Amino acid sequence: MDELALRARQSDAADPLAALRARFVLDGTVYLDGNSLGALPAAVPGRMEDVVRRQWGELRIRSWDESGWWTAPERVGDRIAPLVGAAPGQIVVGDSTSVNVFKAVVAAVRMARAADDGRDEILVDATTFPTDGYIAGSAARMTGCTLVPVTPDQVPQALSGRTAAVLLNHVDYRTGRLHDLPGLTAAVHAAGAYAVWDLCHSAGALPVGLDGHGVDLAVGCTYKYLNGGPGSPAFLYVRRDLQDRFDSPLPGWNSHAEPFGMRSAYEPAGGALRGRVGTPDILSLLALEAALEVWDGVPVEAVRAKSLALTDFFLECVAARVPAGRVESLTPAAHAERGSQVALRCADAGEVMKRLIEAGVVGDFRHPDVLRFGFTPLYVGFADVDRAARVLARTLA
Ligand SMILES: *Cc1c(COP(=O)(O)O)cnc(C)c1O
């Protein structure tokens, strides 16, 4: 056993989160794709058996009340809240991230316009996951705004008295770069605009501090670092003091003040549930609720500490084991700029990833030349990291 392998073993032995791995369904593969689809928490299948057979099969319609189905969007939101630094009552779970981006951006423009109707620009992170740009573009057309594509670094200069809303990614899905949420949010506010953050690659991976940094609106996935399962519903955060002004572009009956009043006039409910639209996706929502139980008693700060140790160690193992010049890290070396993934630029990345997967190391390929490895501290250990680097080195040799 060489020095790196020995250190991996020592780090695993000293890891305060090591026991959590047993709460997931895993096999002998090294799973470094939890930033695309989190692994299955072991409690989920049993819970789904109960939800389907008893709650749906036996209680049927009664479950909307008796099994807590109706209030699940807010209840599950409150379970996510501490992971992103939000007090209860500000997060609702439902719909996809794409749909929640739409609600948040349009609502942000409406809030900005209510104070100053000359605001007619939406800034969007042009390096972003494409859906965010597509949706922001449509939101701009619908609200009569101009879409201004920028990189996050350009936001401070691009802000002006015309800016209504700014949609930014906390962590870049491709490079793993962590953007300066506190600084950029403060700059957006100084310009009198509203900040919408996409937390898909930070929720469950690192502390976000939504309340502490005064973020206005935020959205995020639950099937990545929160392990909610394929297509599990996304979350929408609306800061408490903005909730009365949050004017949803999708005012469905679920967000009505009196949904069963079946009134012809819309009157929005108070609080976070103003972000609801239609009937919640109960099966996926309750699978997510069961998945979130693995977080009980797990501070997100501990997850962050392990995540940085894992990505540091991976970069070190790659540098030591992979022939020089074969890969180049796109992920920032500075901790303050790194999410929970490592992106390596590599010739023939698509073919290389195929061979890694065949050899039991699962990451993913992002067009055109990126090998992407996600590190989920709840179930990835240091020996996994060492093994991944060895297999990569062998594949590239
Ligand atoms: C994964 C991801 C999405 C996914 O959106 P869906 O509506 O769930 O398909 C959106 N934005 C970012 C930044 C993502 O990483």
Ligand as a Chemical Component Dictionary entry (heavy atoms), coordinates in Angstrom:
data_LIG
# 
_chem_comp.id                   LIG 
_chem_comp.type                 NON-POLYMER 
_chem_comp.pdbx_formal_charge   0 
_chem_comp.three_letter_code    LIG 
# 
loop_
_chem_comp_atom.comp_id 
_chem_comp_atom.atom_id 
_chem_comp_atom.alt_atom_id 
_chem_comp_atom.type_symbol 
_chem_comp_atom.charge 
_chem_comp_atom.model_Cartn_x 
_chem_comp_atom.model_Cartn_y 
_chem_comp_atom.model_Cartn_z 
_chem_comp_atom.pdbx_ordinal 
LIG C1 C1 C 0 -29.712 20.074 -12.770 1  
LIG C2 C2 C 0 -29.996 21.516 -13.035 2  
LIG C3 C3 C 0 -31.251 21.945 -13.460 3  
LIG C4 C4 C 0 -32.315 20.933 -13.750 4  
LIG O1 O1 O 0 -33.551 21.470 -13.975 5  
LIG P1 P1 P 0 -34.797 20.495 -14.095 6  
LIG O2 O2 O 0 -35.931 21.388 -14.313 7  
LIG O3 O3 O 0 -34.850 19.685 -12.840 8  
LIG O4 O4 O 0 -34.542 19.570 -15.234 9  
LIG C5 C5 C 0 -31.463 23.305 -13.611 10 
LIG N1 N1 N 0 -30.483 24.192 -13.365 11 
LIG C6 C6 C 0 -29.247 23.783 -12.981 12 
LIG C7 C7 C 0 -28.181 24.785 -12.730 13 
LIG C8 C8 C 0 -28.969 22.443 -12.820 14 
LIG O5 O5 O 0 -27.763 22.043 -12.455 15 
# 
loop_
_chem_comp_bond.comp_id 
_chem_comp_bond.atom_id_1 
_chem_comp_bond.atom_id_2 
_chem_comp_bond.value_order 
_chem_comp_bond.pdbx_ordinal 
LIG C1 C2 SING 1  
LIG C2 C3 SING 2  
LIG C2 C8 DOUB 3  
LIG C3 C4 SING 4  
LIG C3 C5 DOUB 5  
LIG C4 O1 SING 6  
LIG O1 P1 SING 7  
LIG P1 O2 DOUB 8  
LIG P1 O3 SING 9  
LIG P1 O4 SING 10 
LIG C5 N1 SING 11 
LIG N1 C6 DOUB 12 
LIG C6 C7 SING 13 
LIG C6 C8 SING 14 
LIG C8 O5 SING 15 
# 
